[in-house]
């Protein structure tokens, strides 16, 4: 039983609440590669200093990221704010 089980690896990608389009696409390509390898992807938006007032922009970035990855994986956990970090987990499709 133990020999047949696969090890789940969680890769982390960090975004900012006001990320540029090119940077967003660059991180998106990495997430696609991780999902194709069979790894889960944890996407974080880190709010530094006073950027915590842009919570809505951070959630928009995460939902946009999840929508772009729909053909490669499905969101396991919707965006959730914990302290200064908003996170979401995307699992690969079988």
LUMNUSE-546027 format. One record per atom (N, C-alpha, C): x, y negated, z; residue in one letter; residue number from 1. Coordinates in steps of 0.02 Angstrom, whole numbers, plus 50000, padded with zeros to 5 digits. Layout:
residues N
- px / py / pz / resn / resi
- X / Y / Z / a / NUM;
...
***
This chain:
residues 94
- px / py / pz / resn / resi
- 50042 / 50060 / 50000 / x / 1;
- 50000 / 50000 / 50000 / x / 1;
- 50044 / 49937 / 50000 / x / 1;
- 50095 / 49937 / 50042 / x / 2;
- 50138 / 49879 / 50047 / x / 2;
- 50179 / 49869 / 49984 / x / 2;
- 50198 / 49921 / 49951 / x / 3;
- 50238 / 49916 / 49890 / x / 3;
- 50198 / 49887 / 49832 / x / 3;
- 50133 / 49899 / 49832 / x / 4;
- 50091 / 49875 / 49777 / x / 4;
- 50068 / 49802 / 49787 / x / 4;
- 50075 / 49776 / 49847 / x / 5;
- 50051 / 49708 / 49859 / x / 5;
- 50100 / 49657 / 49830 / x / 5;
- 50072 / 49602 / 49806 / x / 6;
- 50114 / 49549 / 49778 / x / 6;
- 50122 / 49493 / 49828 / x / 6;
- 50179 / 49462 / 49827 / x / 7;
- 50192 / 49407 / 49873 / x / 7;
- 50166 / 49342 / 49843 / x / 7;
- 50127 / 49306 / 49882 / x / 8;
- 50098 / 49243 / 49858 / x / 8;
- 50148 / 49187 / 49874 / x / 8;
- 50166 / 49149 / 49824 / x / 9;
- 50211 / 49093 / 49832 / x / 9;
- 50171 / 49029 / 49821 / x / 9;
- 50180 / 48981 / 49866 / x / 10;
- 50146 / 48916 / 49859 / x / 10;
- 50198 / 48864 / 49841 / x / 10;
- 50191 / 48834 / 49782 / x / 11;
- 50235 / 48781 / 49759 / x / 11;
- 50202 / 48714 / 49775 / x / 11;
- 50242 / 48664 / 49793 / x / 12;
- 50215 / 48600 / 49813 / x / 12;
- 50233 / 48545 / 49764 / x / 12;
- 50184 / 48504 / 49747 / x / 13;
- 50194 / 48446 / 49704 / x / 13;
- 50169 / 48385 / 49741 / x / 13;
- 50210 / 48333 / 49743 / x / 14;
- 50191 / 48273 / 49780 / x / 14;
- 50179 / 48215 / 49731 / x / 14;
- 50122 / 48183 / 49739 / x / 15;
- 50104 / 48125 / 49699 / x / 15;
- 50098 / 48064 / 49744 / x / 15;
- 50094 / 48006 / 49713 / x / 16;
- 50080 / 47944 / 49750 / x / 16;
- 50010 / 47920 / 49731 / x / 16;
- 49980 / 47877 / 49771 / x / 17;
- 49913 / 47853 / 49755 / x / 17;
- 49910 / 47811 / 49692 / x / 17;
- 49967 / 47780 / 49672 / x / 18;
- 49967 / 47737 / 49613 / x / 18;
- 50020 / 47762 / 49564 / x / 18;
- 50017 / 47826 / 49547 / x / 19;
- 50066 / 47858 / 49503 / x / 19;
- 50054 / 47836 / 49431 / x / 19;
- 50108 / 47830 / 49394 / x / 20;
- 50105 / 47810 / 49324 / x / 20;
- 50083 / 47869 / 49281 / x / 20;
- 50058 / 47856 / 49222 / x / 21;
- 50032 / 47908 / 49177 / x / 21;
- 50087 / 47957 / 49156 / x / 21;
- 50146 / 47932 / 49141 / x / 22;
- 50201 / 47977 / 49120 / x / 22;
- 50222 / 48023 / 49177 / x / 22;
- 50228 / 47995 / 49237 / x / 23;
- 50247 / 48035 / 49295 / x / 23;
- 50193 / 48088 / 49310 / x / 23;
- 50131 / 48068 / 49302 / x / 24;
- 50075 / 48114 / 49313 / x / 24;
- 50080 / 48173 / 49265 / x / 24;
- 50092 / 48159 / 49200 / x / 25;
- 50097 / 48213 / 49151 / x / 25;
- 50158 / 48257 / 49163 / x / 25;
- 50213 / 48228 / 49187 / x / 26;
- 50273 / 48266 / 49203 / x / 26;
- 50259 / 48317 / 49259 / x / 26;
- 50225 / 48294 / 49312 / x / 27;
- 50207 / 48338 / 49368 / x / 27;
- 50156 / 48390 / 49346 / x / 27;
- 50112 / 48371 / 49299 / x / 28;
- 50061 / 48416 / 49274 / x / 28;
- 50093 / 48475 / 49237 / x / 28;
- 50145 / 48461 / 49197 / x / 29;
- 50180 / 48515 / 49161 / x / 29;
- 50212 / 48564 / 49209 / x / 29;
- 50240 / 48539 / 49264 / x / 30;
- 50269 / 48583 / 49314 / x / 30;
- 50216 / 48627 / 49346 / x / 30;
- 50158 / 48597 / 49361 / x / 31;
- 50104 / 48635 / 49392 / x / 31;
- 50078 / 48689 / 49345 / x / 31;
- 50074 / 48674 / 49281 / x / 32;
- 50051 / 48724 / 49232 / x / 32;
- 50100 / 48783 / 49231 / x / 32;
- 50165 / 48767 / 49232 / x / 33;
- 50215 / 48821 / 49232 / x / 33;
- 50210 / 48864 / 49295 / x / 33;
- 50200 / 48832 / 49353 / x / 34;
- 50193 / 48870 / 49415 / x / 34;
- 50132 / 48916 / 49413 / x / 34;
- 50076 / 48890 / 49387 / x / 35;
- 50015 / 48930 / 49385 / x / 35;
- 50022 / 48988 / 49335 / x / 35;
- 50057 / 48977 / 49280 / x / 36;
- 50067 / 49031 / 49231 / x / 36;
- 50112 / 49086 / 49260 / x / 36;
- 50157 / 49068 / 49306 / x / 37;
- 50199 / 49117 / 49339 / x / 37;
- 50162 / 49156 / 49393 / x / 37;
- 50101 / 49133 / 49410 / x / 38;
- 50060 / 49168 / 49460 / x / 38;
- 50065 / 49139 / 49529 / x / 38;
- 50094 / 49080 / 49536 / x / 39;
- 50101 / 49048 / 49601 / x / 39;
- 50043 / 49000 / 49614 / x / 39;
- 50027 / 48990 / 49679 / x / 40;
- 49979 / 48939 / 49697 / x / 40;
- 50014 / 48871 / 49698 / x / 40;
- 49976 / 48818 / 49686 / x / 41;
- 50004 / 48751 / 49685 / x / 41;
- 49969 / 48709 / 49738 / x / 41;
- 50009 / 48679 / 49782 / x / 42;
- 49983 / 48633 / 49832 / x / 42;
- 50001 / 48563 / 49810 / x / 42;
- 49951 / 48522 / 49797 / x / 43;
- 49961 / 48455 / 49772 / x / 43;
- 49948 / 48406 / 49829 / x / 43;
- 49998 / 48363 / 49843 / x / 44;
- 49994 / 48315 / 49898 / x / 44;
- 49995 / 48244 / 49870 / x / 44;
- 49957 / 48201 / 49902 / x / 45;
- 49964 / 48129 / 49890 / x / 45;
- 49986 / 48101 / 49957 / x / 45;
- 50046 / 48073 / 49960 / x / 46;
- 50074 / 48046 / 50022 / x / 46;
- 50063 / 47971 / 50024 / x / 46;
- 50030 / 47948 / 50076 / x / 47;
- 50018 / 47876 / 50085 / x / 47;
- 50071 / 47849 / 50131 / x / 47;
- 50112 / 47802 / 50106 / x / 48;
- 50165 / 47773 / 50146 / x / 48;
- 50146 / 47702 / 50167 / x / 48;
- 50157 / 47687 / 50229 / x / 49;
- 50145 / 47619 / 50254 / x / 49;
- 50072 / 47598 / 50245 / x / 49;
- 50063 / 47543 / 50211 / x / 50;
- 49995 / 47516 / 50203 / x / 50;
- 49957 / 47545 / 50145 / x / 50;
- 49986 / 47593 / 50109 / x / 51;
- 49950 / 47622 / 50052 / x / 51;
- 49891 / 47666 / 50074 / x / 51;
- 49883 / 47676 / 50140 / x / 52;
- 49828 / 47717 / 50165 / x / 52;
- 49760 / 47685 / 50147 / x / 52;
- 49761 / 47620 / 50129 / x / 53;
- 49698 / 47588 / 50111 / x / 53;
- 49674 / 47610 / 50042 / x / 53;
- 49717 / 47646 / 50004 / x / 54;
- 49699 / 47670 / 49937 / x / 54;
- 49679 / 47743 / 49938 / x / 54;
- 49642 / 47764 / 49989 / x / 55;
- 49620 / 47834 / 49994 / x / 55;
- 49580 / 47856 / 49933 / x / 55;
- 49537 / 47811 / 49909 / x / 56;
- 49495 / 47828 / 49851 / x / 56;
- 49538 / 47840 / 49789 / x / 56;
- 49592 / 47802 / 49780 / x / 57;
- 49636 / 47813 / 49722 / x / 57;
- 49673 / 47880 / 49728 / x / 57;
- 49692 / 47898 / 49789 / x / 58;
- 49726 / 47962 / 49800 / x / 58;
- 49679 / 48020 / 49784 / x / 58;
- 49617 / 48015 / 49806 / x / 59;
- 49569 / 48068 / 49791 / x / 59;
- 49554 / 48072 / 49717 / x / 59;
- 49551 / 48015 / 49684 / x / 60;
- 49541 / 48014 / 49611 / x / 60;
- 49598 / 48048 / 49575 / x / 60;
- 49660 / 48036 / 49597 / x / 61;
- 49719 / 48068 / 49567 / x / 61;
- 49715 / 48144 / 49575 / x / 61;
- 49696 / 48167 / 49634 / x / 62;
- 49692 / 48240 / 49646 / x / 62;
- 49638 / 48272 / 49604 / x / 62;
- 49580 / 48240 / 49599 / x / 63;
- 49526 / 48268 / 49559 / x / 63;
- 49543 / 48268 / 49485 / x / 63;
- 49578 / 48217 / 49462 / x / 64;
- 49601 / 48213 / 49393 / x / 64;
- 49652 / 48269 / 49379 / x / 64;
- 49696 / 48282 / 49428 / x / 65;
- 49746 / 48335 / 49422 / x / 65;
- 49712 / 48403 / 49418 / x / 65;
- 49662 / 48414 / 49460 / x / 66;
- 49625 / 48478 / 49460 / x / 66;
- 49587 / 48488 / 49395 / x / 66;
- 49558 / 48434 / 49369 / x / 67;
- 49521 / 48438 / 49306 / x / 67;
- 49567 / 48456 / 49248 / x / 67;
- 49628 / 48429 / 49249 / x / 68;
- 49676 / 48443 / 49195 / x / 68;
- 49701 / 48515 / 49199 / x / 68;
- 49697 / 48546 / 49257 / x / 69;
- 49722 / 48615 / 49266 / x / 69;
- 49667 / 48668 / 49265 / x / 69;
- 49606 / 48649 / 49245 / x / 70;
- 49550 / 48696 / 49248 / x / 70;
- 49560 / 48759 / 49206 / x / 70;
- 49594 / 48755 / 49149 / x / 71;
- 49604 / 48814 / 49108 / x / 71;
- 49659 / 48860 / 49135 / x / 71;
- 49699 / 48835 / 49181 / x / 72;
- 49754 / 48875 / 49209 / x / 72;
- 49740 / 48900 / 49279 / x / 72;
- 49700 / 48863 / 49317 / x / 73;
- 49684 / 48883 / 49385 / x / 73;
- 49622 / 48848 / 49411 / x / 73;
- 49599 / 48871 / 49468 / x / 74;
- 49539 / 48841 / 49497 / x / 74;
- 49555 / 48815 / 49567 / x / 74;
- 49524 / 48759 / 49586 / x / 75;
- 49537 / 48731 / 49652 / x / 75;
- 49513 / 48778 / 49707 / x / 75;
- 49557 / 48794 / 49752 / x / 76;
- 49540 / 48837 / 49809 / x / 76;
- 49516 / 48795 / 49867 / x / 76;
- 49544 / 48735 / 49872 / x / 77;
- 49526 / 48689 / 49925 / x / 77;
- 49520 / 48619 / 49895 / x / 77;
- 49465 / 48586 / 49906 / x / 78;
- 49455 / 48519 / 49880 / x / 78;
- 49497 / 48469 / 49920 / x / 78;
- 49508 / 48408 / 49894 / x / 79;
- 49550 / 48359 / 49929 / x / 79;
- 49528 / 48347 / 50001 / x / 79;
- 49577 / 48351 / 50046 / x / 80;
- 49563 / 48341 / 50117 / x / 80;
- 49618 / 48297 / 50146 / x / 80;
- 49600 / 48247 / 50185 / x / 81;
- 49647 / 48201 / 50214 / x / 81;
- 49668 / 48225 / 50283 / x / 81;
- 49734 / 48233 / 50293 / x / 82;
- 49761 / 48251 / 50358 / x / 82;
- 49815 / 48201 / 50375 / x / 82;
- 49799 / 48155 / 50418 / x / 83;
- 49847 / 48103 / 50436 / x / 83;
- 49861 / 48057 / 50377 / x / 83;
- 49924 / 48054 / 50354 / x / 84;
- 49942 / 48011 / 50297 / x / 84;
- 49949 / 48051 / 50234 / x / 84;
- 49925 / 48112 / 50233 / x / 85;
- 49934 / 48157 / 50176 / x / 85;
- 49866 / 48185 / 50155 / x / 85;
- 49850 / 48179 / 50091 / x / 86;
- 49790 / 48209 / 50063 / x / 86;
- 49812 / 48267 / 50020 / x / 86;
- 49783 / 48326 / 50031 / x / 87;
- 49807 / 48384 / 49995 / x / 87;
- 49751 / 48426 / 49966 / x / 87;
- 49771 / 48466 / 49917 / x / 88;
- 49725 / 48511 / 49881 / x / 88;
- 49765 / 48572 / 49859 / x / 88;
- 49734 / 48631 / 49859 / x / 89;
- 49768 / 48692 / 49837 / x / 89;
- 49733 / 48719 / 49775 / x / 89;
- 49773 / 48737 / 49724 / x / 90;
- 49747 / 48765 / 49662 / x / 90;
- 49775 / 48835 / 49654 / x / 90;
- 49731 / 48884 / 49644 / x / 91;
- 49751 / 48953 / 49635 / x / 91;
- 49750 / 48971 / 49561 / x / 91;
- 49796 / 49014 / 49538 / x / 92;
- 49797 / 49032 / 49467 / x / 92;
- 49738 / 49076 / 49449 / x / 92;
- 49718 / 49073 / 49385 / x / 93;
- 49665 / 49118 / 49361 / x / 93;
- 49696 / 49186 / 49349 / x / 93;
- 49656 / 49237 / 49357 / x / 94;
- 49681 / 49305 / 49348 / x / 94;
- 49694 / 49320 / 49275 / x / 94;
***
